[in-house]
Amino acid sequence: MGDLYASPVGTTVIRSQCKIPRCPPQLAHIAIAVGPTEESEDELRDALCSRGHPAKGFEFLESYGFWKIEFGSRAKAHAAVKMASKKPLTLKTIVLPVTLRLWYNSRPYGERGWCIFESCVSTEAISRFSYYPRLIESLQALQPKLFDIDYDPRKAPVAHHAEAEQAGHKARIDRNRERLRAACFTTQADSEHVVSAYTKYVRRIANAVLNSGEVSTATYQGGVNDAGQPHGFGTKRWADGIEYTGSWQDGLKHGPSETTWPDGTIYMGSYKKGKKDGPFVVSRKDGVVFVGTYANGQRIGQGVLWSADRTASKLLQKVVEWHAATFERVQGGLISLEQAEAFLQRHGVSLPAARS
């Protein structure tokens, strides 16, 4: 779904921030129960009765996979939902608690988790492309990506491109993550799942732009040679939020360095005439660490992946997209911590401390 929403040419998104209409009277007394199977009617009915919230009717909606429950009044439906939110309703036949909520969702779109996720991914590519002059030209030739059907220019904040370039992507990405964490989902488990899905999508878009060969605007502070090129030690900050601090030689990265990305990833390693060369350590924001080797810009040899809590490690025989998956999903053989430590010593690098 993210691919469809995010593609500048795949679809046009229509968004509304308008106020949700009042609940129709004929729906006010209805709730839904997510979790119980079709065979769980008697147990679900008894569980509600035992809590003092008997229902008038039960209907399992097979196409949706949840129960439609009718109470005697709007007040009784609201009371049952409030009860289940304070003290989860559990059944013997299912593992997770029952999710009980009202049939009619009166929550504003701006507080709904999946609506926020759709807005985040549908604007991610457009937001990122705005830092690249040639990509901006391509976007201007396309149809509009997003329509706000109740947009009021008198109330909308003015966006200044120069300010956006100075802030980079990090502030926007962090803000989107916080919006997702604070949003309301059908089940609480959806929250962290969606934040993780958004983070992975951000990485994919970033890698796609990086591999396209486009270059964003940047600022540099540090030593220069007679030609005005970066030379010696300096820091270069790109408008898309990437920051490189380290050694330069005649305008090329050369020597030890540290590079940070907007998603919190940190790369520590050396360059030789603009190409990665030698052992490197990459640590992600979630604490997972990868150690490997480059030669003339190409990944070579084995690599070791550490879990966030440093209690497990894997030996990777070949290059994999390790950064886009959890530690558990990356293909590799588990090795002892002693073997992992020996790998570090052979490559002359140390493992960064676990992030708090």
Secondary structure, DSSP 8 states (H G I E B T S, - for coil): -HHHHH-TTT--EEE---------GGGTTEEEEES--GGGHHHHHHHHHHTT---SEEEEETTTTEEEEE-SSHHHHHHHHHHHHHS-B--TT-SS-BEEEESS--S-GGGBHHHHHHHHHHHHHHHHHTTSHHHHHHHHTS--SEEETT--TTTS----HHHHHHHTTHHHHHHHHHHHHHSB-SSTHHHHHHHHHHHHHHHHHHHHHHHTT----EEEEEEE-TTS-EEEEEEEEETTS-EEEEEEETTEEEEEEEEE-TTS-EEEEEEETTEEEEEEEEE-TTS-EEEEEEETTEEEEEEEEE-TTSS-EEEESS---GGGS-TTTS--EEE-HHHHHHHHHHHT--------
